[in-house]
Amino acid sequence: MKRRAWLTLGAVVLGGGGIATYAVASPSADAAGDVQPKRPVKVYDLALKGTAAGKRELPRTETRQFSLLGVSWTGTAKQLEGRAQVRTRGSETGEWTAWQDLETTIDPPEDPDERSGARGASEPLWVGPSDGVQVQVVHEDGTTSAGLPKGLEVNLVDPGIATAAEQRDTGDDTDPAAFAVGGTETPAPTGSESTSASPSAPATVSPTATPTPTPTATTPTAPPSTVPEPTIVPRSGWGADESLSPDPSEYNADVKAVFVHHTAGSNDYSCDESASIIRGIYAYHTQTEKWNDIGYNFLVDKCGTIFEGRKGGVDLPVLGAHTYGWNRESAGIAVLGDYTAAGASNAALTSVARIAAWKLGQYGVAPDSTVQLNAGATQKNFAGTSFTAGTAYTFDRISGHRDGYATECPGNSLYDQLPTIRAWAAGPVQGLKLTSLTGATLSGSTYWTKGAITAKWSATTPSSLISRFELLVDGKVVASAAGTATSASTTLTAGTHKVAVRAVHQSGRTTPATTALTVVTDTTAPAFSTTPQLTLRTGTVSTTAVPVTLGWKAADSQALKSVSLLSPTTATFGPTTTSSSRTAKSGTASIWSMKAYDVAGNTRTSSPSYTPMILQETSATKSGSWTARSSTSYLGGKSYSSGSKGASLSWTFTGRSASWVVSRASTSGQAYVYVDGTKVATVDLKSSTTKYRDAIWTKSWSSSAKHTVKIVVVGTSGRPTVTTDGLVYIK
């Protein structure tokens, strides 16, 4: 979408109290892609005036857009013994922030060149896009400004738009740098404004940020590292204006230690803003403090992106300006943000560990070791430890800024995370656990498998610091996986095995193998020693639900896990269960399919078919007197009843199980039951409640055969009547 340009009138309150009219020009965006034009970095210097209250201040002042600020003063020898506070107004919200303290305990240059106009300064503070500022500086006794250094200024930095990513439409229709009156640019809000030409190099990401300078008498050769080099965004990637750093790079003999810093300011920045934050720090270091380059060798944002800081070659021991008294033997890594109260993200910690391990690995030293560093200045650190210039002192290879200088940097929380950084950088891999085995089933303390397994693991060391994982079977490596992997597979031979995993850190240090798991490979399927059998049981009978018992016996050579009923319905049983009460439909053949499982996953299926059959009383051979009765409560709607002693009914069938079905009441009598001519039972039909279609007696055989069941009326005194509803058998 194309947007039209317009002019907006307004006013800037100057440091001296005057007012200048200005116009803000909004350029038309590129019609094809809404691309923002490049805008140079600008630094505005506003003088702080004395007040009757004995402090220096800048009242609420509207100004051109800026995103970073600090307070500076004449000379580098004098520290600011006072409290500097700022408030800013967000250019998008129009709201003023609360007062924020500036960190004024900042390292001075080790070799200050006062003739170059080097200035003392606070740490720069990133505040995000802002268009208003208020500053106050009070001597630490709170009563007078006599002890404050001369030439106090607040320095505002607009990082501009420099990289290709930033040129994409940001939704901002104004160009804050395009202030004009009568077609010419107005002065800055004080008498001082410096501008950096917009760099022309595109934003790129390269494993090596800056080409290594050709070795000379003063330029060392880059040694190889024992660990891989992480991806580093080059200076061109964050939009460095190289004209701000015209001096040649200086080099140390090596890198013996790394000092970790934070840049202070807000942690609410988006990682898309990281390049502009670094440009702002670069402009502040070079144009406000008059350093010859940005002080840090590397910078890392909260998303873990690593940026090249000071020029000269990321693989060379470039002399930085980050830790007063210790720069000659170290490199400095700064994490964007304030980590006084909140810790740095795992992504940031990972990247600090990677860059520290790589730099120290160039000189063959372990990141978790200690080193003797020679003090370059007489001073005290944050803990009050005194150092004397020319004397050697012991430091961790990865130390905090506060270990070498009297500053809170890198903040309490990030300082407490340094042991984690050291451990991640040095190895071995931490927190390695074998979390699960798929393709295997745990029974007790043993895993069982048919052969193919997948081991899964986790580790607390970030994967980018891990070279590989190794799967061990009986102490031997059977599979390797990348450091980013979380599993590996193998097939085990028959028998008992010990399975474990170990990890190799990028440093080459190997983590001891995890506690081995016992895994048994079993390829023998379980067996049904008794195939599933259906027998009749007592209970109420209908044409759709005949009460039956399903019985079976399954076993395994190693360990039976379970047995499942697959049809005509489903159920799962434990390894010791051998029967289940079910129902079956009469007159219909049903497949009773069961599957046995062992703990290794082997299975065996057995699927016999059974048909419950109902023989009505009319199909029986009668003797004696029987009376037919009709009712919907009877099987088939009819039954036979007799009170005549000796009256009998007999059924002949071929099957493996039988049940006699009767009607019962409180006046019901008794009957004898004969099987194949032998009396086997006397059955009493008496019941306190009336029951119909009741299977009162059952008999089962081990196999199917021809049988005859005969019932004979006993003729019980006072209740001789027996009412029969037929016979059920299973064929």
Secondary structure, 3 states (H helix, E strand, C coil): CCCCCCEEEEEEECCCCCEEEEEEECCCCCCCCCECCCECEEEEEEECEECCCCEEEEEEEEEEEEEEEEEEEEECCCCCCEEEEEEEEECCCCCECCCEECCCCCCCCCCCCHHHCCEEECCCEEEEEEEEEEEEEEECCCCCCCCCCCCCEEEEEECCECCHHHHECCCCCCCCCCEEECCECCCCCCCEEEEECCCCCCCCCECCCCCCCCCCCCCCCCCCCCCCCCCEECHHHHCCCHHHCCCCCCECCCCCEEEEEECECCCCCCHHHHHHHHHHHHHHHHHHCCCCCCCCCEEECCCCCEEECCCCCCCCCECCCCCCCCHHHEEEEEECECCCCCCCCHHHHHHHHHHHHHHHHCCCCCCCCEEEEECCCCEECCCCCEECCCCEEEEECEEEHHHHCCCCCCCHHHHHCHHHHHHHHHCCCCCCEEEEEEEEEEECCEEEEEEEEEEEEECCCCHHHEEEEEEEECCEEEEEEECCCCEEEEECCCEEEEEEEEEEECCCCECCCCCCEEEEECCCCCEEEEEEEEEECCEECCCCCEEEEEEEEEECCCCEEEEEEEECCCEEECCCCCEEEEEECCCCCEECEEEEEECCCCEEEECCEECEEEECHHHCEEECCCEEEECCCCHHHEEEEECCCCCEEEEEEEEEEEEEEEEECCCCCEEEEEECCEEEEEEECCCCCCEEEEEEEEEEEEEEEEEEEEEEECCCCCCCCEEEEEEEEEC
